[in-house]
């Protein structure tokens, strides 16, 4: 029982830290039309330095952690259901369908860069994998990541042969449409979200997600299945695994900074994000051996328990802050102003959760999710 509690606490802490990293990412992404320009050439001065730093240590490194944790939780729910004599796959199917509905609502009404739809689609595929032998699961994960790497290197090479700025220029008509976020009515924002989802996100789900997110989720399944969270071998070797993962990963993620944001380097940097993500996971696992670190991480543990509610309410706060239906600050703030606001949002969330948890076991959306799936 002690090991089980420690395992769940570790997952909650990692989830809470990921939510902070995702807020720092989404809070910048929603502030201006960065998806339609070269973000490494968008800012100047101190803002430019801040973006470069965030590109190396934040961007692309927390979504993989979230995907890994999704796989961990996926297997825990499946195993618990099976141990109770229930149909684990049916239980997971219900949860994935409800998550898909949450994701669609989130994508349409709040944030075009939603990840819930992506995770739900990958979750449907995980249902086909969950009962396979561990060795087969590992082979599938490695195969998908290998295909991802080969395609990434191929596309990066092809992009290096083109004038990459032409790609951004060809998207100027899309960039102009983002004025809806700054000046439009709510219906205009909804339409922009739908257009972006159908134009970019849907394609991304069945390409990058299939070969990027899904294999990371499978690794999460294997992490719990083989109880690596209490592996003495892993704990002993993390001392040299962590520096390698972080060193190589951060170096790869620095490529777009060095190349001033070339698309080819941004594609390659995504693999650096995977390495950094696992480096962060290993670092947290190692630090959690220290009592004072455990106490410091308590707030992250609590907010990690309400991850769905936290994620959605972050988007609500950002919509109110940036879009025309709220304060209308879209495109008006630099990173020196944005980051303090984002940190404030997260601190407020931490305070609310610390109070809320004393009265309720589940977050509002977690409660709906649980009731809807039985």
Secondary structure, DSSP 8 states (H G I E B T S, - for coil): -HHHHHHHHHHHHHHHHHHHHHHHHHHHHTTS-GGGS-GGGT--HHHHHHHHHHHHHTTTTSHHHHHHHHHHHHHHHHHHHHHTTS-HHHHHHHHHHHHHHHHHHHHHHT-TT-SHHHHHHHHHHHHHHTTS-HHHHHHHHHHHHHHHHHHHHHHHHHHHTS-THHHHHTTHHHHHHTHHHHH--HHHHHHHHHHHIIIIIHHHIIIIIHHHHHHHHHHHHHHHHTTGGG-HHHHHHHHHHHHHHHHHHHHHHTHHHHTTS-HHHHHHHHHHHHHHHHHHHHHHHHHTTSHHHHHHTHHHHHHHHTHHHHHHHHHHHHHHHHSTTTT--TTT--HHHHHHHHHHHHHHHHHHHHHHTTT-SS-HHHHHHHHHH-
